[in-house]
Amino acid sequence: MSKIANSRLTAFLAGVWAFYCYTLGQMDGTITILLVYLITVWSYGNKKDASARQH
């Protein structure tokens, strides 16, 4: 799952969807997809740091 969260394709798709929502004037969709993506990347980054500290 961390490969999906850190992949360029996922970032690209999130950006395209956010831009699509923005062009339609749907700012709630734009903000939602960006927040979900950022939280996903942040949470997997924290799990990676925690596992590195245990070893």
ROKEVO-273666 format. One record per residue: x, y, z of N, C-alpha, C, CB in turn; residue in one letter. Coordinates in nm, 4 decimals. Glycine has a CB too. Layout:
nx, ny, nz, cax, cay, caz, cx, cy, cz, cbx, cby, cbz, zafi
X, Y, Z, X, Y, Z, X, Y, Z, X, Y, Z, A
...
***
This chain:
nx, ny, nz, cax, cay, caz, cx, cy, cz, cbx, cby, cbz, zafi
0.0816, -0.1199, 0.0000, 0.0000, 0.0000, 0.0000, 0.0854, 0.1256, 0.0000, -0.0925, 0.0002, 0.1193, M
0.2041, 0.1210, 0.0627, 0.2878, 0.2403, 0.0658, 0.3397, 0.2753, -0.0731, 0.4044, 0.2204, 0.1617, S
0.3545, 0.1749, -0.1601, 0.3966, 0.2044, -0.2974, 0.2878, 0.2823, -0.3701, 0.4296, 0.0741, -0.3739, K
0.1629, 0.2504, -0.3404, 0.0512, 0.3225, -0.4020, 0.0475, 0.4656, -0.3504, -0.0832, 0.2511, -0.3733, I
0.0681, 0.4834, -0.2211, 0.0620, 0.6173, -0.1620, 0.1750, 0.7054, -0.2122, 0.0671, 0.6086, -0.0100, A
0.2893, 0.6474, -0.2432, 0.4042, 0.7258, -0.2849, 0.4272, 0.7243, -0.4351, 0.5260, 0.6761, -0.2159, N
0.3350, 0.6689, -0.5122, 0.3587, 0.6590, -0.6555, 0.3298, 0.7911, -0.7264, 0.2734, 0.5480, -0.7151, S
0.4011, 0.8129, -0.8342, 0.3813, 0.9334, -0.9142, 0.2470, 0.9295, -0.9854, 0.4945, 0.9495, -1.0159, R
0.2046, 0.8109, -1.0229, 0.0763, 0.7972, -1.0921, -0.0388, 0.8401, -1.0017, 0.0556, 0.6521, -1.1391, L
-0.0346, 0.8006, -0.8763, -0.1391, 0.8397, -0.7823, -0.1396, 0.9910, -0.7614, -0.1202, 0.7677, -0.6482, T
-0.0210, 1.0494, -0.7499, -0.0118, 1.1946, -0.7345, -0.0655, 1.2651, -0.8585, 0.1338, 1.2371, -0.7079, A
-0.0327, 1.2114, -0.9749, -0.0811, 1.2698, -1.1000, -0.2327, 1.2618, -1.1086, -0.0178, 1.1993, -1.2201, F
-0.2891, 1.1453, -1.0772, -0.4341, 1.1287, -1.0835, -0.5059, 1.2194, -0.9834, -0.4714, 0.9832, -1.0575, L
-0.4494, 1.2343, -0.8643, -0.5094, 1.3243, -0.7653, -0.5051, 1.4683, -0.8158, -0.4362, 1.3127, -0.6292, A
-0.3944, 1.5061, -0.8785, -0.3833, 1.6405, -0.9334, -0.4792, 1.6650, -1.0482, -0.2431, 1.6654, -0.9793, G
-0.4939, 1.5656, -1.1366, -0.5860, 1.5791, -1.2490, -0.7295, 1.5898, -1.1989, -0.5717, 1.4599, -1.3455, V
-0.7645, 1.5076, -1.1026, -0.9008, 1.5121, -1.0494, -0.9266, 1.6447, -0.9779, -0.9249, 1.3942, -0.9531, W
-0.8279, 1.6935, -0.9038, -0.8434, 1.8220, -0.8361, -0.8597, 1.9341, -0.9380, -0.7229, 1.8500, -0.7447, A
-0.7827, 1.9303, -1.0460, -0.7946, 2.0326, -1.1500, -0.9306, 2.0245, -1.2183, -0.6822, 2.0173, -1.2539, F
-0.9772, 1.9032, -1.2436, -1.1092, 1.8836, -1.3046, -1.2192, 1.9423, -1.2159, -1.1353, 1.7335, -1.3295, Y
-1.2126, 1.9133, -1.0878, -1.3121, 1.9679, -0.9947, -1.3033, 2.1199, -0.9895, -1.2926, 1.9090, -0.8538, C
-1.1809, 2.1720, -0.9938, -1.1617, 2.3167, -0.9895, -1.2215, 2.3845, -1.1126, -1.0131, 2.3499, -0.9785, Y
-1.2025, 2.3232, -1.2303, -1.2569, 2.3834, -1.3524, -1.4096, 2.3813, -1.3534, -1.2035, 2.3103, -1.4755, T
-1.4680, 2.2855, -1.2847, -1.6140, 2.2810, -1.2749, -1.6673, 2.3740, -1.1664, -1.6600, 2.1388, -1.2475, L
-1.5772, 2.4284, -1.0856, -1.6186, 2.5166, -0.9773, -1.6543, 2.4424, -0.8508, -1.7346, 2.5988, -1.0205, G
-1.6208, 2.3172, -0.8429, -1.6516, 2.2348, -0.7251, -1.5309, 2.2343, -0.6303, -1.6892, 2.0884, -0.7674, Q
-1.5188, 2.3391, -0.5528, -1.4023, 2.3520, -0.4649, -1.4020, 2.2475, -0.3537, -1.3983, 2.4913, -0.4041, M
-1.5187, 2.1977, -0.3138, -1.5218, 2.0952, -0.2102, -1.4570, 1.9661, -0.2600, -1.6663, 2.0686, -0.1654, D
-1.4773, 1.9319, -0.3865, -1.4127, 1.8139, -0.4431, -1.2628, 1.8316, -0.4549, -1.4710, 1.7822, -0.5786, G
-1.2212, 1.9519, -0.4922, -1.0790, 1.9819, -0.5050, -1.0095, 1.9695, -0.3702, -1.0585, 2.1225, -0.5626, T
-1.0648, 2.0312, -0.2703, -1.0040, 2.0287, -0.1377, -1.0071, 1.8880, -0.0788, -1.0756, 2.1266, -0.0443, I
-1.1166, 1.8164, -0.0998, -1.1294, 1.6818, -0.0444, -1.0249, 1.5872, -0.1004, -1.2676, 1.6270, -0.0717, T
-1.0069, 1.5841, -0.2327, -0.9113, 1.4898, -0.2903, -0.7690, 1.5253, -0.2496, -0.9235, 1.4876, -0.4429, I
-0.7370, 1.6539, -0.2417, -0.6030, 1.6923, -0.1992, -0.5779, 1.6576, -0.0531, -0.5817, 1.8409, -0.2213, L
-0.6775, 1.6780, 0.0327, -0.6609, 1.6433, 0.1737, -0.6471, 1.4925, 0.1943, -0.7787, 1.6959, 0.2545, L
-0.7284, 1.4147, 0.1220, -0.7185, 1.2690, 0.1341, -0.5808, 1.2215, 0.0895, -0.8286, 1.1996, 0.0509, V
-0.5317, 1.2760, -0.0203, -0.3996, 1.2362, -0.0691, -0.2903, 1.2765, 0.0297, -0.3723, 1.2990, -0.2066, Y
-0.2957, 1.3984, 0.0809, -0.1933, 1.4436, 0.1748, -0.1951, 1.3643, 0.3052, -0.2118, 1.5909, 0.2045, L
-0.3131, 1.3333, 0.3552, -0.3231, 1.2538, 0.4780, -0.2696, 1.1129, 0.4551, -0.4692, 1.2478, 0.5272, I
-0.2982, 1.0554, 0.3388, -0.2479, 0.9214, 0.3072, -0.0960, 0.9201, 0.3023, -0.3052, 0.8725, 0.1737, T
-0.0380, 1.0157, 0.2326, 0.1081, 1.0223, 0.2230, 0.1688, 1.0476, 0.3602, 0.1515, 1.1324, 0.1242, V
0.1077, 1.1365, 0.4371, 0.1596, 1.1692, 0.5695, 0.1530, 1.0492, 0.6646, 0.0820, 1.2866, 0.6285, W
0.0419, 0.9754, 0.6613, 0.0275, 0.8628, 0.7535, 0.1249, 0.7500, 0.7192, -0.1164, 0.8104, 0.7509, S
0.1464, 0.7219, 0.5916, 0.2424, 0.6184, 0.5553, 0.3850, 0.6630, 0.5792, 0.2250, 0.5789, 0.4109, Y
0.4118, 0.7923, 0.5707, 0.5442, 0.8442, 0.6042, 0.5727, 0.8279, 0.7523, 0.5560, 0.9913, 0.5643, G
0.4707, 0.8502, 0.8365, 0.4880, 0.8328, 0.9805, 0.5083, 0.6866, 1.0162, 0.3679, 0.8886, 1.0557, N
0.4387, 0.5953, 0.9505, 0.4566, 0.4535, 0.9779, 0.5955, 0.4083, 0.9369, 0.3504, 0.3709, 0.9056, K
0.6460, 0.4622, 0.8277, 0.7796, 0.4277, 0.7809, 0.8845, 0.4760, 0.8802, 0.8055, 0.4879, 0.6420, K
0.8689, 0.5973, 0.9330, 0.9615, 0.6509, 1.0315, 0.9581, 0.5696, 1.1608, 0.9291, 0.7970, 1.0602, D
0.8394, 0.5275, 1.2033, 0.8271, 0.4504, 1.3270, 0.8926, 0.3143, 1.3132, 0.6804, 0.4339, 1.3656, A
0.8782, 0.2500, 1.1969, 0.9416, 0.1199, 1.1791, 1.0930, 0.1333, 1.1688, 0.8866, 0.0507, 1.0550, S
1.1429, 0.2431, 1.1180, 1.2875, 0.2645, 1.1087, 1.3474, 0.2871, 1.2469, 1.3189, 0.3840, 1.0170, A
1.2734, 0.3476, 1.3373, 1.3235, 0.3732, 1.4724, 1.3292, 0.2450, 1.5542, 1.2357, 0.4765, 1.5432, R
1.2448, 0.1457, 1.5228, 1.2423, 0.0235, 1.6017, 1.3645, -0.0630, 1.5770, 1.1175, -0.0550, 1.5717, Q
1.4212, -0.0535, 1.4594, 1.5353, -0.1409, 1.4262, 1.6629, -0.0857, 1.4735, 1.5446, -0.1641, 1.2801, H
***
